Amino acid sequence: MTAVTASPETTAGRRPSRLTGTLPRTTAWAGVLGAAVTTAGAVALRAAGVPLAVHGKIPLAGFAQLTVLGAVLGGVLLAVLNRRSPAPGRRFVQLTAGLTAISCVLPAVLADTTASKIALAGLHLLAAASIIPVLARRAG
């Protein structure tokens, strides 16, 4: 009986995984950038007197934490699309634009005041505008 094994040199048609390349670093960078931008926006809105509240005041750390989580989810989505989609960049932008629109519904439904609804939806758009282009550059 003989055994056949494949070495990395003989594996046909397989490109290196983005998970071992620069995508994790880019995702981390996008998360840090998005968290800084979103938290700075929240600080500015609070200083202007806008109550950022959904059934109680939202802590500033919450903006940073959820923005980093969004960036990580975006990085995972992009990694999957890089492996499975013939046009990962285009598909990533389409999906994240739709997901951003859906995410803006939550503040509109749950926020305490009209000012909070508008401000929180704006912060969602700000986070998306700082994360999506950074990650989209790593598509394909």
C-alpha positions as CSV (number, residue, x, y, z in Angstrom):
1,M,0.0,0.0,0.0
2,T,1.3,3.5,-0.8
3,A,0.4,6.9,0.6
4,V,0.2,10.1,-1.4
5,T,0.8,13.4,0.3
6,A,0.7,16.9,-1.1
7,S,3.3,19.4,-0.3
8,P,2.7,23.2,-0.6
9,E,4.8,23.2,-3.8
10,T,2.5,20.6,-5.5
11,T,-0.9,21.9,-4.5
12,A,-2.5,23.3,-7.7
13,G,-4.5,26.4,-8.0
14,R,-4.4,27.4,-4.3
15,R,-3.4,30.9,-3.5
16,P,-2.2,31.9,0.0
17,S,-4.9,32.7,2.5
18,R,-5.6,36.3,3.3
19,L,-6.0,35.2,6.9
20,T,-2.3,34.7,7.1
21,G,-1.5,37.9,5.2
22,T,-2.3,41.5,5.7
23,L,-6.1,41.3,6.2
24,P,-6.0,40.8,10.0
25,R,-3.6,43.8,10.3
26,T,-5.9,45.9,8.1
27,T,-8.9,44.8,10.0
28,A,-7.3,45.8,13.3
29,W,-6.2,49.1,11.8
30,A,-9.7,49.8,10.5
31,G,-11.2,48.9,13.9
32,V,-8.9,51.3,15.7
33,L,-9.5,54.1,13.2
34,G,-13.2,53.6,13.2
35,A,-13.3,53.4,17.0
36,A,-11.3,56.7,17.3
37,V,-13.5,58.5,14.8
38,T,-16.8,57.3,16.2
39,T,-15.8,58.0,19.8
40,A,-14.6,61.5,18.8
41,G,-17.9,62.1,17.1
42,A,-19.8,60.9,20.2
43,V,-17.7,63.2,22.4
44,A,-18.4,66.2,20.1
45,L,-22.1,65.4,20.0
46,R,-22.3,65.1,23.8
47,A,-20.4,68.4,24.1
48,A,-23.0,70.0,21.8
49,G,-25.7,68.8,24.2
50,V,-27.1,65.9,22.1
51,P,-28.2,63.1,24.4
52,L,-26.9,59.8,23.1
53,A,-29.2,57.5,24.8
54,V,-31.0,54.2,24.2
55,H,-33.0,53.4,27.3
56,G,-30.2,55.2,29.3
57,K,-27.0,57.0,28.5
58,I,-24.5,55.0,26.2
59,P,-21.0,54.9,27.7
60,L,-18.3,56.3,25.4
61,A,-16.4,52.9,25.6
62,G,-19.5,51.3,24.1
63,F,-19.0,53.3,20.9
64,A,-15.4,52.1,20.5
65,Q,-16.2,48.5,21.4
66,L,-19.0,48.1,19.0
67,T,-17.1,49.8,16.2
68,V,-14.2,47.4,16.6
69,L,-16.7,44.5,16.6
70,G,-18.1,45.8,13.4
71,A,-14.7,46.0,11.8
72,V,-13.9,42.5,12.9
73,L,-17.1,41.2,11.4
74,G,-16.3,43.2,8.2
75,G,-12.9,41.6,8.1
76,V,-14.4,38.1,8.4
77,L,-16.9,38.9,5.7
78,L,-14.1,40.1,3.4
79,A,-12.0,37.0,4.1
80,V,-15.0,34.8,3.1
81,L,-15.7,36.8,0.0
82,N,-12.0,36.7,-1.0
83,R,-12.2,32.9,-1.0
84,R,-15.6,32.4,-2.5
85,S,-16.6,35.4,-4.7
86,P,-15.3,36.1,-8.2
87,A,-15.6,39.8,-7.5
88,P,-15.0,40.2,-3.7
89,G,-14.4,44.0,-3.7
90,R,-17.7,44.8,-5.4
91,R,-19.6,42.3,-3.4
92,F,-18.1,43.5,-0.1
93,V,-19.1,47.1,-0.8
94,Q,-22.6,46.1,-1.8
95,L,-23.1,43.9,1.3
96,T,-21.6,46.4,3.7
97,A,-23.7,49.3,2.2
98,G,-26.8,47.2,2.8
99,L,-25.7,46.2,6.3
100,T,-25.0,49.8,7.2
101,A,-28.5,50.9,6.1
102,I,-30.0,48.1,8.2
103,S,-27.8,49.2,11.2
104,C,-29.2,52.7,10.9
105,V,-32.7,51.3,11.6
106,L,-31.9,50.3,15.2
107,P,-31.2,53.8,16.4
108,A,-34.3,55.1,14.6
109,V,-36.4,52.5,16.5
110,L,-34.7,52.4,19.9
111,A,-33.2,55.8,20.7
112,D,-34.9,57.9,23.3
113,T,-35.1,61.2,21.5
114,T,-35.2,62.5,17.9
115,A,-31.8,64.1,18.4
116,S,-30.4,60.8,19.6
117,K,-31.9,58.9,16.7
118,I,-30.3,61.2,14.2
119,A,-27.0,61.4,16.0
120,L,-26.7,57.6,16.4
121,A,-27.6,56.9,12.8
122,G,-25.0,59.5,11.8
123,L,-22.4,57.7,14.0
124,H,-23.2,54.4,12.2
125,L,-22.6,56.1,8.9
126,L,-19.4,57.7,10.2
127,A,-18.1,54.3,11.4
128,A,-19.0,52.7,8.1
129,A,-17.3,55.5,6.1
130,S,-14.1,55.0,8.1
131,I,-14.0,51.1,8.0
132,I,-15.5,50.0,4.7
133,P,-13.0,51.8,2.3
134,V,-10.0,50.6,4.4
135,L,-11.1,47.0,4.2
136,A,-12.3,47.2,0.6
137,R,-8.7,47.9,-0.5
138,R,-7.8,44.4,0.7
139,A,-10.4,42.7,-1.5
140,G,-9.2,40.2,-4.1
